[in-house]
Amino acid sequence: MTDYEEYLQSREWARIRNEAMSAAEWRCQICGTHSSKATLEAHHRDYRRLGKPGELKDVTVLCARCHELFHERLNAIGQRNHANAGIEQCVEAANAIVNVGEVPTGNLANT
């Protein structure tokens, strides 16, 4: 198990994940789907603050469908290592998903 995988099993990550979900009102930040209708996942946009103050700013809440599409779009715009993608690239990937009609508009740009 990698350090990252171990971290994802920690109480600290559970707290950060829960805070991110709560801040997003338990909705996907791309399509707006509520957790009662889809599985939500916490996506790290940046790994530099793992386990450190400010980590919550690096977490985006996505439904499983948008999370998969999000990674596909990041790859399509040349961000194969999404850990190096800034918020601008993340918003660009989210907008690409919305613009091709795969999901309705959400609120990633407001994170």
Backbone bond lengths (Angstrom), bond angles and torsions (degrees), N, CA, C in turn:
res aa  C-N    CA-C-N  psi(-1)  N-CA   C-N-CA  omega(-1)  CA-C   N-CA-C  phi
1 M - - - 1.449 - - 1.536 108.72 -
2 T 1.321 116.45 134.01 1.463 120.44 -179.80 1.532 110.09 -79.03
3 D 1.324 115.73 165.53 1.462 120.22 176.63 1.526 110.63 -58.13
4 Y 1.336 116.40 -39.44 1.461 120.50 -179.86 1.529 110.35 -64.20
5 E 1.326 117.12 -45.13 1.462 120.60 178.57 1.526 111.06 -61.42
6 E 1.333 115.94 -39.73 1.462 119.97 176.57 1.525 110.70 -63.68
7 Y 1.328 115.94 -42.47 1.460 120.24 179.43 1.525 110.78 -60.29
8 L 1.330 116.94 -40.14 1.460 120.51 -179.78 1.534 112.72 -65.24
9 Q 1.318 117.06 -15.37 1.463 121.79 177.15 1.531 111.86 -94.52
10 S 1.327 117.43 -3.25 1.463 121.45 -173.43 1.530 112.77 -81.27
11 R 1.332 114.66 159.98 1.463 120.69 175.02 1.526 110.60 -66.23
12 E 1.325 117.05 -34.97 1.461 121.05 179.04 1.522 110.39 -60.44
13 W 1.347 117.37 -46.47 1.460 119.87 178.68 1.525 110.49 -64.19
14 A 1.328 117.98 -40.40 1.465 120.79 178.85 1.528 109.70 -58.91
15 R 1.332 117.80 -39.85 1.455 121.64 178.77 1.535 110.95 -66.22
16 I 1.350 116.69 -47.17 1.473 120.89 179.94 1.531 109.85 -62.04
17 R 1.317 116.21 -46.61 1.475 121.43 -179.69 1.527 109.82 -58.19
18 N 1.331 116.99 -46.80 1.458 121.19 -179.68 1.527 110.92 -62.99
19 E 1.328 117.77 -41.27 1.468 121.40 177.50 1.528 110.85 -62.42
20 A 1.337 116.38 -41.45 1.469 120.14 178.93 1.526 110.64 -64.23
21 M 1.329 116.59 -44.04 1.465 120.76 179.44 1.526 110.07 -62.00
22 S 1.313 116.54 -44.36 1.454 121.35 -179.93 1.532 111.03 -63.51
23 A 1.336 116.78 -44.85 1.465 121.01 179.67 1.529 111.17 -61.72
24 A 1.330 116.54 -32.56 1.473 121.60 178.74 1.533 111.39 -86.90
25 E 1.327 115.51 7.49 1.464 121.57 -178.69 1.524 112.18 56.15
26 W 1.324 115.09 34.85 1.459 122.84 177.04 1.522 111.84 57.38
27 R 1.357 114.80 39.46 1.463 121.79 178.79 1.523 109.91 -130.12
28 C 1.337 115.23 149.05 1.459 121.16 173.05 1.524 107.81 -62.29
29 Q 1.319 116.98 133.58 1.457 121.10 -177.72 1.525 113.12 -81.22
30 I 1.326 117.52 -0.45 1.457 120.45 172.72 1.522 109.63 -103.39
31 C 1.318 118.00 -57.00 1.468 119.53 -173.45 1.518 114.00 -99.78
32 G 1.317 117.89 -14.05 1.454 120.80 178.17 1.510 115.30 84.26
33 T 1.334 118.37 3.63 1.458 121.30 -179.70 1.527 109.85 -63.72
34 H 1.323 116.45 134.00 1.469 122.84 -179.16 1.524 110.48 -79.60
35 S 1.320 115.13 154.00 1.473 121.05 -178.72 1.524 112.50 -62.26
36 S 1.323 118.09 -18.64 1.467 120.23 177.80 1.528 111.66 -73.16
37 K 1.350 116.37 -14.33 1.465 120.38 -177.52 1.527 113.78 -116.82
38 A 1.323 117.25 -7.95 1.471 120.11 -179.11 1.521 109.40 -157.10
39 T 1.319 115.85 156.13 1.452 120.99 174.13 1.517 108.86 -76.18
40 L 1.325 116.58 126.68 1.459 121.01 177.62 1.516 110.27 -98.23
41 E 1.326 115.10 144.94 1.467 122.15 179.46 1.519 108.48 -127.76
42 A 1.306 115.97 148.51 1.461 121.45 176.86 1.523 107.74 -99.00
43 H 1.314 115.81 119.27 1.468 122.56 -177.17 1.523 109.23 -104.26
44 H 1.339 116.13 125.53 1.465 120.77 173.67 1.524 109.12 -80.79
45 R 1.329 117.07 121.21 1.463 120.92 174.48 1.518 110.45 -83.19
46 D 1.307 117.23 -20.95 1.466 122.74 -176.21 1.526 107.41 -152.01
47 Y 1.318 116.95 139.72 1.466 120.63 -177.39 1.528 113.64 -103.61
48 R 1.301 117.98 -2.48 1.466 119.75 -173.46 1.521 113.67 -65.69
49 R 1.331 118.40 -25.19 1.467 120.03 -178.12 1.526 112.58 -105.62
50 L 1.319 118.48 19.47 1.468 120.30 179.80 1.521 109.90 -52.82
51 G 1.331 115.28 125.09 1.453 120.25 176.93 1.520 114.25 72.72
52 K 1.324 117.27 8.76 1.466 121.12 -177.49 1.527 109.50 -118.20
53 P 1.341 116.58 161.87 1.470 118.83 175.96 1.528 110.72 -55.30
54 G 1.307 115.76 141.09 1.459 120.55 179.73 1.513 114.27 92.85
55 E 1.320 118.15 -5.49 1.467 120.99 -177.94 1.522 111.78 -58.24
56 L 1.321 117.74 -35.61 1.456 121.22 -178.19 1.526 111.47 -55.48
57 K 1.328 118.39 -32.26 1.461 122.55 179.20 1.527 111.86 -65.30
58 D 1.324 117.40 -19.28 1.462 122.73 -176.75 1.528 113.03 -95.80
59 V 1.323 117.57 5.01 1.461 121.51 -174.54 1.527 110.03 -111.31
60 T 1.325 115.64 131.10 1.460 123.08 175.57 1.517 107.97 -117.51
61 V 1.309 117.38 136.48 1.465 122.61 179.51 1.527 108.10 -93.44
62 L 1.337 115.61 124.18 1.465 121.83 -178.32 1.522 109.83 -133.79
63 C 1.328 116.53 145.84 1.467 118.60 169.93 1.533 106.67 -72.41
64 A 1.318 116.68 162.02 1.465 120.34 -176.41 1.529 111.45 -57.87
65 R 1.339 116.97 -39.96 1.470 121.05 -179.26 1.530 111.12 -63.98
66 C 1.334 116.55 -48.97 1.463 119.65 -179.88 1.525 111.46 -67.38
67 H 1.337 117.39 -33.29 1.462 120.42 178.39 1.525 110.28 -61.23
68 E 1.327 115.95 -44.67 1.465 120.58 178.14 1.530 110.72 -63.86
69 L 1.330 116.54 -48.01 1.468 120.90 178.56 1.525 111.22 -62.18
70 F 1.316 116.26 -38.60 1.461 122.57 179.76 1.532 110.26 -57.44
71 H 1.351 116.28 -48.80 1.467 119.77 179.15 1.530 111.06 -64.77
72 E 1.318 117.13 -38.78 1.470 120.18 176.93 1.522 110.31 -60.23
73 R 1.323 117.37 -44.02 1.469 121.22 -178.54 1.520 111.40 -69.78
74 L 1.338 118.09 -38.87 1.470 119.37 176.16 1.523 109.94 -60.08
75 N 1.329 116.43 -42.01 1.467 119.96 176.96 1.524 110.77 -62.11
76 A 1.328 116.07 -40.31 1.467 120.68 -177.72 1.529 112.24 -65.65
77 I 1.324 117.54 -29.70 1.471 119.79 178.71 1.521 111.88 -95.55
78 G 1.339 116.08 12.99 1.452 120.41 173.10 1.510 115.55 87.90
79 Q 1.321 118.74 13.89 1.467 122.07 177.50 1.520 108.99 -102.33
80 R 1.316 116.05 67.11 1.461 119.83 -178.50 1.528 111.60 -63.27
81 N 1.321 117.07 -35.98 1.459 121.04 175.34 1.524 106.77 -97.37
82 H 1.331 116.12 91.49 1.458 119.25 -173.46 1.515 112.93 -63.68
83 A 1.326 118.17 -16.39 1.464 119.89 177.44 1.525 110.76 -64.45
84 N 1.326 116.96 -22.43 1.460 121.04 178.59 1.527 112.67 -92.64
85 A 1.327 116.62 -1.71 1.467 120.05 -179.23 1.520 109.24 -79.73
86 G 1.307 115.94 126.30 1.455 120.76 175.21 1.514 110.30 -80.13
87 I 1.304 116.55 176.44 1.464 120.22 -179.59 1.515 110.80 -59.66
88 E 1.335 118.30 -32.93 1.461 120.12 179.76 1.523 111.07 -62.07
89 Q 1.335 117.01 -43.57 1.460 120.13 178.63 1.526 110.77 -68.17
90 C 1.329 116.55 -35.09 1.461 119.78 178.00 1.523 110.28 -65.33
91 V 1.327 116.59 -43.30 1.466 120.14 177.84 1.526 109.91 -64.82
92 E 1.342 116.79 -40.57 1.469 120.28 178.09 1.525 110.31 -59.90
93 A 1.324 116.94 -42.87 1.467 120.21 179.08 1.522 110.39 -64.88
94 A 1.323 116.88 -42.63 1.468 120.46 179.09 1.521 110.32 -63.63
95 N 1.321 116.77 -43.17 1.466 120.19 179.19 1.524 111.39 -63.31
96 A 1.319 117.25 -36.31 1.466 120.72 178.17 1.524 110.15 -62.55
97 I 1.316 116.95 -39.28 1.462 120.92 178.24 1.524 109.20 -62.49
98 V 1.318 116.58 -48.56 1.461 121.94 -177.89 1.528 110.72 -65.54
99 N 1.328 117.21 -43.54 1.462 121.20 -175.60 1.519 113.69 -65.03
100 V 1.319 117.77 -28.10 1.462 118.39 178.17 1.530 111.30 -91.09
101 G 1.318 115.73 7.20 1.461 120.32 173.63 1.507 115.41 76.56
102 E 1.320 118.18 18.50 1.449 119.58 -179.06 1.523 111.97 -76.49
103 V 1.327 117.42 -27.20 1.461 122.44 177.48 1.518 109.03 -147.25
104 P 1.327 117.55 157.15 1.461 118.66 175.04 1.525 111.12 -72.85
105 T 1.314 116.96 166.02 1.460 122.23 -178.01 1.519 111.11 -63.66
106 G 1.327 115.27 137.79 1.467 122.37 175.96 1.506 109.48 -120.12
107 N 1.347 116.85 -143.35 1.450 119.08 -173.36 1.528 114.60 -137.71
108 L 1.318 118.73 32.02 1.465 120.37 -177.88 1.510 111.44 -59.51
109 A 1.295 118.34 -36.77 1.462 120.62 -177.75 1.524 111.94 -63.26
110 N 1.304 117.83 -16.56 1.461 121.40 -179.74 1.507 113.15 -94.27
111 T 1.335 118.73 7.58 1.453 120.68 -179.15 1.497 111.18 -84.11
